[in-house]
Amino acid sequence: MISFSPPRIDQKIIDEVVDTLRSGWITTGPKTKLFEKRIAEYCGGKAVLCLNSATAGLELMLKWFGVKEGDEVILPAYTYSATANVIIHCSARPVFVDVGGDFNIAVSEIERAITEKTKVIMPVDFGGLPCDYDSVNALVQKNEIKKIFSATSSEQKMLGRIFILSDAAHSMGAVVNGKKTGSLTDASVFSFHAVKNLTTAEGGAVALNLPPPFNNEALYKTLCVKSLHGQDKDALAKAQKGNWRYDVVDAGYKMNMTDILASIGLVELERYDSDTLKKKKLICEKYNDGLAIYPWALLPIQKVEAQDRKVETSYHLYPLRIKGINESQRDEIMRKIFDRNVSVNVHFIPVPMMSFYKGLSYNINDYPNTYKMYCNEISLPVFYDLDDKQIKTIIEAVVKSVSEVLNVSAR
Ligand SMILES: *Cc1c(COP(=O)(O)O)cnc(C)c1O
């Protein structure tokens, strides 16, 4: 069986983890701080905070901005439910909008959804392809949109407009006009979950990039406190000689990353561009080469090369689409692919199709392109240790399964 996305665990990772285990310091400490510094250097964020998940990072930033009951947060219907759940945790209302042909949030739909209650927009870089942040950033600066923004917290007053919080769970290392995600908008949140491009088993990071008068370094320190019980000293600081006394200045959360996890991340980041991204791109190109000849194959958009806009994905997913099939034909094709011992997946079942959100009266019919993109999507395996023979097996499994189902339905 070819798995969908096993992690790359080699001796280098094991050695680094063992080094941490033997160091006498296993929770948040020097390795986490080093990992934060390295991520900031890598992505160009002005400060980076590591946490135990991307979900924690998204929630922390919504709470920091003062999102509360009565507020609205705009996000794409096509995402993983974590993006929406954190809005519910703040007692605010998720306002889903439809996506475009690249699976990413449609900027024209955002504009239609903005009201005087809108506090935050959460674009999602689907599969690693960055959203059109130039347009989203410009949109919230428009006079008529700034005018209806109603600031109710000191952070909201200071920003004076809608906050752009990017769900960059997939897109570490993706590039827009030479700039990486993490430096493209106010704040971006990466995921280091086991299946993500860069993993620490579980983990996430917030890259801060707020405009003046915000001080991103000072905000980083505030968020360190907020993500660790509201305690004004972390465990490492408290462990210093005579430094035991501390205060709690906020009813904070418990979201910190451990040094054990950071040690995995440090190894992963060091070889991310030279190794991981290179290999993932190569795999996607092989899929393109093998599938492009089939008239039913809709290949994913992973690069944009317009005159003023050069975009490249981080190749997190290979979201293949099959022209002209419905949801049950897609499911049947997937069954046949699994029968050929290849694991595939669907990214994602749109959030408005989930029971909890249906219970809140959301309806997938309100997001027609999201449903259309979901119906015929099949994600193929993209992971570091995938070899040429396996890629060939996967392509064959897809081609045979699609042909069988298309013939059956044509009869
Ligand atoms: C994985 C994922 C998340 C959540 O990441 P965690 O680190 O598991 O919290 C959020 N959004 C999207 C789009 C994801 O794919």
The ligand as an SDF file (V2000), in Angstrom:
LIG
                    3D

 15 15  0  0  0  0  0  0  0  0999 V2000
   -3.9060   21.4270    8.9360 C   0  0  0  0  0  0  0  0  0  0  0  0
   -4.7090   22.6640    8.7570 C   0  0  0  0  0  0  0  0  0  0  0  0
   -5.0110   23.5070    9.8320 C   0  0  0  0  0  0  0  0  0  0  0  0
   -4.7460   23.1240   11.2580 C   0  0  0  0  0  0  0  0  0  0  0  0
   -3.4160   22.9080   11.5490 O   0  0  0  0  0  0  0  0  0  0  0  0
   -3.0330   22.3040   12.9870 P   0  0  0  0  0  0  0  0  0  0  0  0
   -1.5670   22.5490   13.1020 O   0  0  0  0  0  0  0  0  0  0  0  0
   -3.3680   20.8430   12.9270 O   0  0  0  0  0  0  0  0  0  0  0  0
   -3.8230   23.0120   14.0000 O   0  0  0  0  0  0  0  0  0  0  0  0
   -5.6520   24.6980    9.5860 C   0  0  0  0  0  0  0  0  0  0  0  0
   -6.0070   25.0450    8.3360 N   0  0  0  0  0  0  0  0  0  0  0  0
   -5.7650   24.2540    7.2800 C   0  0  0  0  0  0  0  0  0  0  0  0
   -6.1570   24.7110    5.9240 C   0  0  0  0  0  0  0  0  0  0  0  0
   -5.1290   23.0220    7.4660 C   0  0  0  0  0  0  0  0  0  0  0  0
   -4.9310   22.2050    6.4210 O   0  0  0  0  0  0  0  0  0  0  0  0
  1  2  1  0
  2  3  1  0
  2 14  2  0
  3  4  1  0
  3 10  2  0
  4  5  1  0
  5  6  1  0
  6  7  2  0
  6  8  1  0
  6  9  1  0
 10 11  1  0
 11 12  2  0
 12 13  1  0
 12 14  1  0
 14 15  1  0
M  END
$$$$
